[in-house]
Amino acid sequence: MPQTFKPAANTIATVSLFAGAAVPFIAFLTGSTMTNSPYNTKQFVPIDQPAPFSHKHHAYELGIDCRFCHATVEEGAVAGVPATEVCMTCHSQIWTNSPNLEAVRKSCETGTSLQWNKVNHVPDFVYFNHSIHVNRGISCNNCHGAVNKMELTWKGQSFKMSWCLQCHEDPSKYLFETEAVKSGTISPREQVFDLYRKLSSGKKLTEVEYQLAEGLPQVVPSDDVHAGVAAMKERGINVTQLKDCYVCHH
Amino acid sequence: MSRSSRTATFATTKTMSRKKQGNAYYRGWEQFENPEAFDRVRADEFPARETLPGIDRRSLLKLAGGAAALATLGSGCRFQPQRKIVPFVHAPDSYVPGKDKYFASAATLDGYATGILVRSYEGRPVKIEGNPHHPSSLGACNHRTMAETAVMYDPERLQAPSLQGSFGTWGQFFTEALAGGKLALLTGNVSSPALHGQIQAFLQRFPGSRWFQYDAANRDSAREGAVLAFGRTVETIYDFERADVVLGLDADLFIEGPGTVAYGRAIVGRRDPEGEMNRLYAVESAPTTFGATADHRYPAKPSEVLSTAKAIAAALGVPGSVGAKGPDSVPVMEIVADLKAAGSRAVVVPGEFASAAVHACCHAINHALGAVGTTVRYTEPVLADWQNNSNQLRQLASMLEAGEVQSVLIFGGNPVYAAPGDVKFAEALAKAPFSAHLTLADNETSAVCRWALPASHFLEAWGDGKGHDGSLAVVQPLIEPMYDSKSEIEVLETLLEGSRSGERIVAQGWGLSPKGWKEMLARGVSAPKGAPSPNVSPIPNLLAGLPDGGSGTEVRFLPDPNVHDGRYSNVAWLQELPKPVTNLTWDNSIQVSPATAKKLGAGQQTKIMGVIPFYGAHDIVRLTVGESSVEGPIFVNPGMADDTVVVHMGYGRTRGGAFGTVGNPETHGGGFDVMKLRGTDSPWLASGTLIKAKGSYPLANTQFHNTLDVHPEDSGRDIIREVTLAAYREHPDALAHPSGEEGGAHHEDPHLPKLLYNNEKEFFDPTTNYQWAMTVDLNLCTGCNACVTACQAENNIPTVQKEQVMNGREMHWIRVDRYYRANGEEFDEANPRITFQPVACQQCDAAPCEPVCPVAATVHSHEGLNQMVYNRCVGTRYCSNNCPYKVRRFNFLHFTKRFEDVSVLHLMQNPDVSVRGRGVMEKCTYCVHRINHARIEAKKEEREIRDGEVVTACQQACPTGAIVFGDMRRESNAVAKTRASRRNYMLLEETNSRPRTTYLGKVRNPNPALEA
């Protein structure tokens, strides 16, 4: 009677044993890596737009204040995307024939809205409010990445819940206060926009500001951050409820 | 699953007494009569689960496995679509996307306007609230006004002019209309100076044209009553704040008639037991919310209501009334003594739909009391050219028949459906060569007319109107007309060949400077002006000339408390809103007293199907009035007068839209039509006969849904606590500690468990976090249901329709429970004492729902809220099972599908609240989105949230201010004060769930002379 199992069966059995353990593990790892990767989250992926708008050019090189276009960022939940007429404030005078601005001119002529592709989308069932974050001195770059470096805009952060919670569980890690705020010359809210003024005029940045401007992961602790924590305590800012579900989900 | 069924027809029950001590409260008399059956209902949180398909373990595992695999594939391998941002080309000034804005306007019902504030997001009106400046609103609103957004966003609205069912244009219509002769205009009652001006101009421009007014729920009784009493029409305005004694005669003061919201606040505002309480008497044929609030309530047939009025007048020495004797059931002499003692600070109020004779008597009585000038005042009529509506319609019909009118323009309303039986309006209208109906939606009238024209909703059009006291309010549009529609004044403007815009027409009438006009728009209502008060006195020998009341079985026709005269038939919110007192939804019914039902041999089966609570099979009875008759389900309503029938109008529609039209009784409802039983001479009262017919009809009644664990023998539970004023003054702690012990039930009891979790310090550290709390004052709650609709509109709560209501799946986050009190051993079925109790999530500090959730979908917040996280919820329903208050609602089906499928309904949703899908639990959130808004605004200004800055939707709507909400940490805050009240108690305190919502016990102020 011939052998039921040939010698190769040993190898097959060994491989099967390991594969049985490894394949689900690898599948899970692959799945979660892909889910968390920019392939899925679209983090760092520049998105095509009807007009190739450059934040780097406008906000950094020209030094136009964020609020010129995102006018409601201090008062509303939504930062606001500028109406066509806001673009045309300048572009009726300059670059009037640029092919890049064809879509904008057409919108102005026909009265139909531009359709921008949304880059930063808060997941469904989340209520996010720009105004309170800005008023608390959270920099645009904290969530949007190094906007001042973006030719075409990309998503600076993953916008996953775990990412939000890093700050909501302990905002003191991300709050900071520059000298100007400490001395009372500007409000924490103004500090957000002061960063770009400093950048455009080439002023010296603090450590945290440098990290923000470069889009680097924030390194804590630093002196500014300590100042932020102290200020938070001084002003009696209460953070214990920040991680309550109802703060963002209702 | 077989449905075991137990039946007991309580209408044939012999005895209604049980051996017991003290008072006990019952959700219904079925509970008193059949406690064992009720226990079974109570034992099961979701009684209707037995209607779900049965499944064996193997299939369940197979399905679960498949679902898990599909869920992995489905959610893991999906990419979000690229979304678009579409900004303006030219942005409006001071526009903040996503931020709400309030605009003042006014809602008009039957001619009378109520000031409102409308919340708008990105140019779409989402929620209607009261305007604090308007005297008819005082910042509150009733359920009908709040449902007007649903009327505007009704997907079945007429969208373009329709000529005999095919497409037409406005141009064609105007050409035809101007060519026609012998014009007549039929409108509802009009208080708007702008519209009245246009009508006057129309009548001048087209000589020989006529104007008629008709509303089905009209004020003919009030008008004819004044004519009887004074020989002329007057507006009667009450000042209940100054009234120490109020007697209502068939008066549904909190639901029907102009000024109900303001009157509710004024009457109930005088019921603070710490101050001087007023005393309320109600003599009425059917229990109303006013009767339930009253200290003394006496059931009386409509004819007995009249004889009561006459007897009171006689006792007060009104001439011509010698020898008038009231019914035996009403202690006239004691009431008169109380009225006399109060003198000018007493008032007698006739019901809107009581007979004209009752109105006339009340005028005479108020004069005799000297109340005129104190609690009653008379002004010139608010309505322009106030006419007897029934006569007007009859006259128009006869002119149409005779060919004296060839062209009819009908503005709004639905006269073909709503005409009394002796006016053959449909036939008459069909004879007119030219007829047009300006209407929001297709209905019975527009089907008969040559033209059906889309009307603009008042949220889309300019206008104005007067409130119950004559104060003038402006109606300003919140949105451009969504369809090719026009308002009444715009149609008339084009017919007058003018070209003014709606705003121009209204503004010209007001005659204000541009700046003044802007200020007026911001405020919404003009500063109150002293309306001219005619000096009227009752004609001599008035009472001798008054007719006697009816005899036999007396039938009252009333507008439905929710869908009114049928104009709200297609509003699912109002159809599903439990009607005050009866808690019936989706249908009308033939309401009789228990004794009358017994006599008739008909009743409702307190049936339990499986364990479905009281799935009511109501015997069908036939009601005959004169030549006409109608069949409908009987509804036995304890507290009704014997030999009296109450039927509500607004049902039995043939073209009422998806929700309004009569459908399959098992799934849809729609009721039966009683309009044709009415006569023009007496539209609200008739003599009829009632016989039992064949068959039965299911009614969807929410009364026994979501019952708290009330055990009749367990007197310690004290769901409802009430005492008399005398007892309260003697024992002020009687409500907070009914069993007499000091210091509360659980605080000192060592046997009760500690909190379920041990992080009390973090949660209840009062220095760091707001601690939200709510109190509901049972003394102020009238059971009007405004809070339910407010919550529904605010929180995107879906309706589930009749079949699902019968399964106990209605989704209202707040409900108003009705309790009957059994007095000692007797349940007084003829006149039970009625108490209301609004119950929403109690936001327990030691919430029993939280520890049982396997996925932590319901967790506690640092501010004391019991959070419900929809995205985590997997639908085990353990939380609801463990909730002692039964306030959690589960989406058994995709109830919000309609919101998603019908695009116009997208606009109606509140963007601040998630729309929940199937399989998710939900419940009251204390309007946490409003808290978050306030918190953000406060943080931006680096301050704390002020007291009164967060107002929940239910609190905002409550006409009487029964609901108080706020941060309970500061003693100066309103809610801390009410919580410190000696009447404050917790529901089911012995469960140690420590609810944040507490109740203030009820104090009644009975007449010692009548307290047996």
Chai-1 contact restraints between the chains, C-beta under 6 A:
chainA,res_idxA,chainB,res_idxB,connection_type,confidence,min_distance_angstrom,max_distance_angstrom,comment,restraint_id
A,T72,B,V96,contact,1.0,0.0,6.0,A-B,restraint_1
A,E75,B,V96,contact,1.0,0.0,6.0,A-B,restraint_2
A,G76,B,V96,contact,1.0,0.0,6.0,A-B,restraint_3
A,G76,B,G98,contact,1.0,0.0,6.0,A-B,restraint_4
A,G76,B,K99,contact,1.0,0.0,6.0,A-B,restraint_5
A,A77,B,G98,contact,1.0,0.0,6.0,A-B,restraint_6
A,V78,B,P97,contact,1.0,0.0,6.0,A-B,restraint_7
A,V78,B,G98,contact,1.0,0.0,6.0,A-B,restraint_8
A,G80,B,P97,contact,1.0,0.0,6.0,A-B,restraint_9
A,V81,B,I85,contact,1.0,0.0,6.0,A-B,restraint_10
A,V81,B,P87,contact,1.0,0.0,6.0,A-B,restraint_11
A,A83,B,P87,contact,1.0,0.0,6.0,A-B,restraint_12
A,A83,B,F88,contact,1.0,0.0,6.0,A-B,restraint_13
A,A83,B,V89,contact,1.0,0.0,6.0,A-B,restraint_14
A,A83,B,H90,contact,1.0,0.0,6.0,A-B,restraint_15
A,A83,B,A91,contact,1.0,0.0,6.0,A-B,restraint_16
A,T84,B,V89,contact,1.0,0.0,6.0,A-B,restraint_17
A,E85,B,H90,contact,1.0,0.0,6.0,A-B,restraint_18
A,S107,B,V89,contact,1.0,0.0,6.0,A-B,restraint_19
A,G111,B,V89,contact,1.0,0.0,6.0,A-B,restraint_20
A,S113,B,V86,contact,1.0,0.0,6.0,A-B,restraint_21
A,S113,B,V89,contact,1.0,0.0,6.0,A-B,restraint_22
A,Q115,B,K84,contact,1.0,0.0,6.0,A-B,restraint_23
A,Q115,B,V86,contact,1.0,0.0,6.0,A-B,restraint_24
A,W116,B,I85,contact,1.0,0.0,6.0,A-B,restraint_25
A,N117,B,Q82,contact,1.0,0.0,6.0,A-B,restraint_26
A,K118,B,R83,contact,1.0,0.0,6.0,A-B,restraint_27
A,K118,B,I85,contact,1.0,0.0,6.0,A-B,restraint_28
A,H121,B,R83,contact,1.0,0.0,6.0,A-B,restraint_29
A,F125,B,N871,contact,1.0,0.0,6.0,A-B,restraint_30
A,F125,B,S914,contact,1.0,0.0,6.0,A-B,restraint_31
A,N129,B,I936,contact,1.0,0.0,6.0,A-B,restraint_32
A,I132,B,I936,contact,1.0,0.0,6.0,A-B,restraint_33
A,I132,B,K939,contact,1.0,0.0,6.0,A-B,restraint_34
A,N135,B,K940,contact,1.0,0.0,6.0,A-B,restraint_35
A,N238,B,T768,contact,1.0,0.0,6.0,A-B,restraint_36
A,T240,B,T768,contact,1.0,0.0,6.0,A-B,restraint_37
A,T240,B,H862,contact,1.0,0.0,6.0,A-B,restraint_38
A,Q241,B,N769,contact,1.0,0.0,6.0,A-B,restraint_39
A,Q241,B,H862,contact,1.0,0.0,6.0,A-B,restraint_40
A,Q241,B,E863,contact,1.0,0.0,6.0,A-B,restraint_41
A,D244,B,S861,contact,1.0,0.0,6.0,A-B,restraint_42
A,D244,B,H862,contact,1.0,0.0,6.0,A-B,restraint_43
A,C245,B,Q867,contact,1.0,0.0,6.0,A-B,restraint_44
A,C245,B,V869,contact,1.0,0.0,6.0,A-B,restraint_45
A,Y246,B,S861,contact,1.0,0.0,6.0,A-B,restraint_46
A,Y246,B,L865,contact,1.0,0.0,6.0,A-B,restraint_47
A,Y246,B,Q867,contact,1.0,0.0,6.0,A-B,restraint_48
A,Y246,B,V928,contact,1.0,0.0,6.0,A-B,restraint_49
A,H249,B,V869,contact,1.0,0.0,6.0,A-B,restraint_50
A,H250,B,T925,contact,1.0,0.0,6.0,A-B,restraint_51
A,H250,B,V928,contact,1.0,0.0,6.0,A-B,restraint_52
A,H250,B,H929,contact,1.0,0.0,6.0,A-B,restraint_53
